[in-house]
Amino acid sequence: MDERYLLLLIFGPLWIVSIIIIAIVHLVRKSKSVPSTDESYFDGTLLSYIGWSILGFFVTVLTLGICFPWALCMVYGWKINHTVINGHRLKFTGNLLEVQ
C-alpha cells in the first residue's frame, strides 16, 4: 500500500472526529443560558489560550525577540477580552508602546 494512503487511513478519521467534537462543543456553548448581569466569569478556553501562547512564542522566536511586545499584547488582550466582571466585559486597549 502506498504511504500516502496509509497516512490518509490513519489520520483521516482523526480529522472527522475533531470536526465532530468542535461541532458538539459549539452546540453546547450556544445552548448555555446567558449569566445574570452581576456574575463574573471567564469565557476563554484552555485550548485557545495554549494556541495564542504558542503563536506568541513562535512570533517572538522567528523575529529574534523584536516582536515580543506585540506577542505579549496579543496574549494579554486575549485574556482580558474574555473576562467579564459584574456583567461587564473587559476590553484591552493597550498597545506596544505601553507594555512595561
OpenMM code with the backbone's topology and positions (N, CA, C; nanometers):
from openmm import Vec3, app, unit

residues = "MET ASP GLU ARG TYR LEU LEU LEU LEU ILE PHE GLY PRO LEU TRP ILE VAL SER ILE ILE ILE ILE ALA ILE VAL HIS LEU VAL ARG LYS SER LYS SER VAL PRO SER THR ASP GLU SER TYR PHE ASP GLY THR LEU LEU SER TYR ILE GLY TRP SER ILE LEU GLY PHE PHE VAL THR VAL LEU THR LEU GLY ILE CYS PHE PRO TRP ALA LEU CYS MET VAL TYR GLY TRP LYS ILE ASN HIS THR VAL ILE ASN GLY HIS ARG LEU LYS PHE THR GLY ASN LEU LEU GLU VAL GLN".split()
positions = [
    Vec3(0.0845, -0.1178, 0.0000),
    Vec3(0.0000, 0.0000, 0.0000),
    Vec3(0.0894, 0.1248, 0.0000),
    Vec3(0.0501, 0.2228, -0.0758),
    Vec3(0.1254, 0.3469, -0.0863),
    Vec3(0.1244, 0.4199, 0.0486),
    Vec3(0.2347, 0.4891, 0.0813),
    Vec3(0.2457, 0.5590, 0.2098),
    Vec3(0.1398, 0.6676, 0.2256),
    Vec3(0.1065, 0.7346, 0.1165),
    Vec3(0.0048, 0.8405, 0.1248),
    Vec3(-0.1291, 0.7849, 0.1678),
    Vec3(-0.1662, 0.6719, 0.1136),
    Vec3(-0.2935, 0.6107, 0.1504),
    Vec3(-0.2912, 0.5613, 0.2939),
    Vec3(-0.1760, 0.5137, 0.3387),
    Vec3(-0.1640, 0.4690, 0.4763),
    Vec3(-0.1804, 0.5871, 0.5721),
    Vec3(-0.1161, 0.7004, 0.5408),
    Vec3(-0.1321, 0.8195, 0.6237),
    Vec3(-0.2758, 0.8687, 0.6230),
    Vec3(-0.3389, 0.8660, 0.5079),
    Vec3(-0.4785, 0.9068, 0.4989),
    Vec3(-0.5671, 0.8129, 0.5793),
    Vec3(-0.5363, 0.6858, 0.5768),
    Vec3(-0.6127, 0.5878, 0.6515),
    Vec3(-0.5981, 0.6095, 0.8017),
    Vec3(-0.4773, 0.6482, 0.8442),
    Vec3(-0.4529, 0.6693, 0.9872),
    Vec3(-0.5097, 0.8031, 1.0341),
    Vec3(-0.4769, 0.9112, 0.9619),
    Vec3(-0.5119, 1.0448, 1.0091),
    Vec3(-0.6469, 1.0958, 0.9587),
    Vec3(-0.7031, 1.0356, 0.8580),
    Vec3(-0.8323, 1.0785, 0.8059),
    Vec3(-0.9427, 1.0741, 0.9097),
    Vec3(-0.9599, 0.9621, 0.9803),
    Vec3(-1.0649, 0.9558, 1.0827),
    Vec3(-1.0435, 1.0551, 1.1965),
    Vec3(-0.9175, 1.0915, 1.2260),
    Vec3(-0.8928, 1.1879, 1.3330),
    Vec3(-0.9507, 1.3246, 1.2983),
    Vec3(-0.9410, 1.3639, 1.1706),
    Vec3(-0.9982, 1.4915, 1.1291),
    Vec3(-1.1493, 1.4891, 1.1445),
    Vec3(-1.2108, 1.3791, 1.1085),
    Vec3(-1.3562, 1.3682, 1.1206),
    Vec3(-1.3972, 1.3758, 1.2668),
    Vec3(-1.3252, 1.3054, 1.3528),
    Vec3(-1.3565, 1.3075, 1.4960),
    Vec3(-1.3386, 1.4478, 1.5523),
    Vec3(-1.2308, 1.5155, 1.5147),
    Vec3(-1.2087, 1.6503, 1.5673),
    Vec3(-1.3152, 1.7480, 1.5180),
    Vec3(-1.3611, 1.7338, 1.3956),
    Vec3(-1.4682, 1.8205, 1.3457),
    Vec3(-1.5967, 1.7950, 1.4226),
    Vec3(-1.6261, 1.6704, 1.4520),
    Vec3(-1.7463, 1.6368, 1.5291),
    Vec3(-1.7356, 1.6944, 1.6704),
    Vec3(-1.6187, 1.6834, 1.7331),
    Vec3(-1.6002, 1.7376, 1.8676),
    Vec3(-1.6170, 1.8884, 1.8679),
    Vec3(-1.5615, 1.9563, 1.7689),
    Vec3(-1.5761, 2.1020, 1.7595),
    Vec3(-1.7227, 2.1402, 1.7442),
    Vec3(-1.7969, 2.0663, 1.6626),
    Vec3(-1.9395, 2.0949, 1.6439),
    Vec3(-2.0162, 2.0745, 1.7735),
    Vec3(-1.9851, 1.9696, 1.8479),
    Vec3(-2.0541, 1.9439, 1.9741),
    Vec3(-2.0240, 2.0533, 2.0754),
    Vec3(-1.8969, 2.0927, 2.0858),
    Vec3(-1.8605, 2.1998, 2.1789),
    Vec3(-1.9316, 2.3287, 2.1416),
    Vec3(-1.9396, 2.3579, 2.0137),
    Vec3(-2.0089, 2.4785, 1.9684),
    Vec3(-2.1568, 2.4744, 2.0070),
    Vec3(-2.2208, 2.3612, 1.9877),
    Vec3(-2.3623, 2.3488, 2.0222),
    Vec3(-2.3846, 2.3597, 2.1722),
    Vec3(-2.2955, 2.3017, 2.2521),
    Vec3(-2.3100, 2.3084, 2.3973),
    Vec3(-2.2935, 2.4514, 2.4449),
    Vec3(-2.1943, 2.5209, 2.3926),
    Vec3(-2.1752, 2.6611, 2.4318),
    Vec3(-2.2932, 2.7477, 2.3913),
    Vec3(-2.3468, 2.7210, 2.2737),
    Vec3(-2.4582, 2.8002, 2.2241),
    Vec3(-2.5830, 2.7781, 2.3079),
    Vec3(-2.5977, 2.6581, 2.3640),
    Vec3(-2.7182, 2.6268, 2.4393),
    Vec3(-2.7123, 2.6732, 2.5836),
    Vec3(-2.5954, 2.7164, 2.6322),
    Vec3(-2.5841, 2.7628, 2.7703),
    Vec3(-2.6649, 2.8915, 2.7870),
    Vec3(-2.7252, 2.9036, 2.9033),
    Vec3(-2.8028, 3.0241, 2.9288),
    Vec3(-2.7095, 3.1416, 2.9554),
    Vec3(-2.7571, 3.2609, 2.9275),
    Vec3(-2.6792, 3.3816, 2.9485),
    Vec3(-2.6756, 3.4104, 3.0981),
    Vec3(-2.5562, 3.4292, 3.1559),
    Vec3(-2.5491, 3.4543, 3.3002),
    Vec3(-2.6097, 3.5889, 3.3372),
    Vec3(-2.6492, 3.5998, 3.4636),
    Vec3(-2.7083, 3.7255, 3.5093),
    Vec3(-2.6032, 3.8356, 3.5065),
    Vec3(-2.6488, 3.9602, 3.5161),
    Vec3(-2.5590, 4.0740, 3.4964),
    Vec3(-2.4608, 4.0940, 3.6102),
    Vec3(-2.4815, 4.0349, 3.7271),
    Vec3(-2.3858, 4.0563, 3.8352),
    Vec3(-2.2903, 3.9389, 3.8536),
    Vec3(-2.2755, 3.8556, 3.7523),
    Vec3(-2.1814, 3.7444, 3.7604),
    Vec3(-2.0496, 3.7818, 3.6955),
    Vec3(-1.9446, 3.7217, 3.7470),
    Vec3(-1.8124, 3.7371, 3.6870),
    Vec3(-1.7681, 3.6003, 3.6373),
    Vec3(-1.7114, 3.5965, 3.5197),
    Vec3(-1.6686, 3.4696, 3.4632),
    Vec3(-1.5645, 3.4941, 3.3550),
    Vec3(-1.5017, 3.3856, 3.3158),
    Vec3(-1.4030, 3.3874, 3.2084),
    Vec3(-1.4539, 3.2925, 3.1013),
    Vec3(-1.4696, 3.3398, 2.9778),
    Vec3(-1.5288, 3.2549, 2.8741),
    Vec3(-1.4277, 3.2050, 2.7712),
    Vec3(-1.2994, 3.2174, 2.8000),
    Vec3(-1.1979, 3.1620, 2.7118),
    Vec3(-1.1770, 3.0135, 2.7429),
    Vec3(-1.1152, 2.9438, 2.6506),
    Vec3(-1.0883, 2.8015, 2.6722),
    Vec3(-0.9388, 2.7781, 2.6875),
    Vec3(-0.9043, 2.6701, 2.7535),
    Vec3(-0.7641, 2.6365, 2.7731),
    Vec3(-0.6948, 2.6113, 2.6395),
    Vec3(-0.7629, 2.5421, 2.5503),
    Vec3(-0.7044, 2.5124, 2.4199),
    Vec3(-0.6763, 2.6408, 2.3418),
    Vec3(-0.7669, 2.7346, 2.3492),
    Vec3(-0.7474, 2.8625, 2.2816),
    Vec3(-0.6299, 2.9390, 2.3431),
    Vec3(-0.6206, 2.9369, 2.4751),
    Vec3(-0.5098, 3.0040, 2.5438),
    Vec3(-0.3758, 2.9429, 2.5044),
    Vec3(-0.3715, 2.8112, 2.4995),
    Vec3(-0.2485, 2.7432, 2.4600),
    Vec3(-0.2122, 2.7810, 2.3164),
    Vec3(-0.3121, 2.7871, 2.2282),
    Vec3(-0.2873, 2.8254, 2.0895),
    Vec3(-0.2311, 2.9662, 2.0773),
    Vec3(-0.2906, 3.0628, 2.1490),
    Vec3(-0.2414, 3.2003, 2.1441),
    Vec3(-0.1011, 3.2106, 2.2029),
    Vec3(-0.0754, 3.1341, 2.3102),
    Vec3(0.0580, 3.1368, 2.3716),
    Vec3(0.1627, 3.0788, 2.2774),
    Vec3(0.1315, 2.9696, 2.2114),
    Vec3(0.2251, 2.9096, 2.1160),
    Vec3(0.2493, 3.0045, 1.9989),
    Vec3(0.1435, 3.0680, 1.9502),
    Vec3(0.1593, 3.1646, 1.8419),
    Vec3(0.2503, 3.2801, 1.8856),
    Vec3(0.2279, 3.3323, 2.0069),
    Vec3(0.3132, 3.4387, 2.0584),
    Vec3(0.4582, 3.3956, 2.0715),
    Vec3(0.4795, 3.2716, 2.1147),
    Vec3(0.6149, 3.2179, 2.1263),
    Vec3(0.6825, 3.2116, 1.9901),
    Vec3(0.6119, 3.1577, 1.8903),
    Vec3(0.6711, 3.1456, 1.7573),
    Vec3(0.6985, 3.2823, 1.6954),
    Vec3(0.6093, 3.3781, 1.7154),
    Vec3(0.6333, 3.5132, 1.6635),
    Vec3(0.7589, 3.5711, 1.7276),
    Vec3(0.7739, 3.5509, 1.8579),
    Vec3(0.8911, 3.6023, 1.9282),
    Vec3(1.0190, 3.5352, 1.8794),
    Vec3(1.0156, 3.4042, 1.8648),
    Vec3(1.1350, 3.3313, 1.8217),
    Vec3(1.1714, 3.3654, 1.6775),
    Vec3(1.0718, 3.3684, 1.5886),
    Vec3(1.1002, 3.3939, 1.4474),
    Vec3(1.1519, 3.5350, 1.4215),
    Vec3(1.1149, 3.6294, 1.5075),
    Vec3(1.1630, 3.7672, 1.4897),
    Vec3(1.2787, 3.7990, 1.5839),
    Vec3(1.3362, 3.6953, 1.6453),
    Vec3(1.4502, 3.7099, 1.7366),
    Vec3(1.4197, 3.8068, 1.8513),
    Vec3(1.2970, 3.8066, 1.8983),
    Vec3(1.2580, 3.8868, 2.0130),
    Vec3(1.2102, 4.0266, 1.9815),
    Vec3(1.2215, 4.0669, 1.8571),
    Vec3(1.1820, 4.2034, 1.8207),
    Vec3(1.0317, 4.2242, 1.8428),
    Vec3(0.9522, 4.1241, 1.8115),
    Vec3(0.8063, 4.1377, 1.8243),
    Vec3(0.7531, 4.0836, 1.9570),
    Vec3(0.8402, 4.0695, 2.0580),
    Vec3(0.7938, 4.0212, 2.1870),
    Vec3(0.6851, 4.1102, 2.2472),
    Vec3(0.6997, 4.2456, 2.2442),
    Vec3(0.5916, 4.3289, 2.2987),
    Vec3(0.4582, 4.3063, 2.2267),
    Vec3(0.4623, 4.2857, 2.0958),
    Vec3(0.3390, 4.2599, 2.0208),
    Vec3(0.2777, 4.1271, 2.0643),
    Vec3(0.3607, 4.0239, 2.0800),
    Vec3(0.3114, 3.8936, 2.1235),
    Vec3(0.2537, 3.9035, 2.2637),
    Vec3(0.3171, 3.9807, 2.3507),
    Vec3(0.2680, 3.9998, 2.4869),
    Vec3(0.1318, 4.0694, 2.4853),
    Vec3(0.1182, 4.1731, 2.4036),
    Vec3(-0.0108, 4.2423, 2.3906),
    Vec3(-0.1177, 4.1480, 2.3355),
    Vec3(-0.0791, 4.0630, 2.2434),
    Vec3(-0.1736, 3.9696, 2.1831),
    Vec3(-0.2292, 3.8741, 2.2889),
    Vec3(-0.1412, 3.8187, 2.3721),
    Vec3(-0.1852, 3.7234, 2.4747),
    Vec3(-0.2611, 3.7954, 2.5861),
    Vec3(-0.2121, 3.9094, 2.6329),
    Vec3(-0.2837, 3.9865, 2.7346),
    Vec3(-0.4219, 4.0272, 2.6847),
    Vec3(-0.4274, 4.0718, 2.5607),
    Vec3(-0.5560, 4.1116, 2.5028),
    Vec3(-0.6536, 3.9966, 2.4995),
    Vec3(-0.6062, 3.8778, 2.4653),
    Vec3(-0.6950, 3.7614, 2.4620),
    Vec3(-0.7497, 3.7340, 2.6013),
    Vec3(-0.6619, 3.7363, 2.7025),
    Vec3(-0.7062, 3.7087, 2.8400),
    Vec3(-0.8092, 3.8118, 2.8862),
    Vec3(-0.7795, 3.9372, 2.8647),
    Vec3(-0.8659, 4.0431, 2.9153),
    Vec3(-0.9971, 4.0491, 2.8380),
    Vec3(-0.9932, 4.0308, 2.7068),
    Vec3(-1.1152, 4.0378, 2.6265),
    Vec3(-1.2106, 3.9215, 2.6524),
    Vec3(-1.1635, 3.8163, 2.7177),
    Vec3(-1.2503, 3.7026, 2.7509),
    Vec3(-1.2927, 3.7036, 2.8977),
    Vec3(-1.2742, 3.8154, 2.9667),
    Vec3(-1.3087, 3.8262, 3.1082),
    Vec3(-1.4297, 3.9173, 3.1242),
    Vec3(-1.5262, 3.8719, 3.2057),
    Vec3(-1.6451, 3.9509, 3.2376),
    Vec3(-1.6507, 3.9661, 3.3894),
    Vec3(-1.6612, 4.0887, 3.4365),
    Vec3(-1.6710, 4.1162, 3.5796),
    Vec3(-1.7979, 4.1957, 3.6047),
    Vec3(-1.8821, 4.1428, 3.6934),
    Vec3(-2.0119, 4.2040, 3.7270),
    Vec3(-2.0950, 4.2323, 3.6025),
    Vec3(-2.0913, 4.1417, 3.5083),
    Vec3(-2.1718, 4.1554, 3.3877),
    Vec3(-2.1139, 4.2472, 3.2823),
    Vec3(-1.9962, 4.3025, 3.3076),
    Vec3(-1.9330, 4.3938, 3.2123),
    Vec3(-1.8070, 4.3290, 3.1565),
    Vec3(-1.8019, 4.3163, 3.0243),
    Vec3(-1.6855, 4.2574, 2.9597),
    Vec3(-1.5709, 4.3580, 2.9587),
    Vec3(-1.4528, 4.3117, 2.9993),
    Vec3(-1.3348, 4.3969, 2.9959),
    Vec3(-1.2860, 4.4103, 2.8522),
    Vec3(-1.2207, 4.5209, 2.8232),
    Vec3(-1.1687, 4.5442, 2.6893),
    Vec3(-1.0233, 4.5892, 2.7000),
    Vec3(-0.9368, 4.5208, 2.6281),
    Vec3(-0.7940, 4.5537, 2.6281),
    Vec3(-0.7679, 4.6633, 2.5266),
    Vec3(-0.7133, 4.7752, 2.5723),
    Vec3(-0.6851, 4.8865, 2.4814),
    Vec3(-0.5365, 4.9215, 2.4788),
    Vec3(-0.4536, 4.8332, 2.5331),
    Vec3(-0.3100, 4.8595, 2.5355),
    Vec3(-0.2491, 4.8495, 2.3967),
    Vec3(-0.1276, 4.9004, 2.3849),
    Vec3(-0.0550, 4.8879, 2.2594),
    Vec3(0.0917, 4.8586, 2.2894),
    Vec3(0.1724, 4.8444, 2.1882),
    Vec3(0.3114, 4.8053, 2.2046),
    Vec3(0.3925, 4.9048, 2.2881),
    Vec3(0.3621, 5.0318, 2.2755),
    Vec3(0.4401, 5.1342, 2.3443),
    Vec3(0.4089, 5.1402, 2.4930),
    Vec3(0.2949, 5.0872, 2.5367),
    Vec3(0.2551, 5.0947, 2.6761),
    Vec3(0.2954, 4.9710, 2.7565),
    Vec3(0.3519, 4.8711, 2.6925),
    Vec3(0.3914, 4.7488, 2.7634),
    Vec3(0.5172, 4.7766, 2.8443),
    Vec3(0.5143, 4.7386, 2.9722),
    Vec3(0.6312, 4.7619, 3.0588),
    Vec3(0.6830, 4.6321, 3.1095),
] * unit.nanometer
topology = app.Topology()
chain = topology.addChain("A")
for resn in residues:
    res = topology.addResidue(resn, chain)
    for name in ("N", "CA", "C"):
        topology.addAtom(name, app.Element.getBySymbol(name[0]), res)
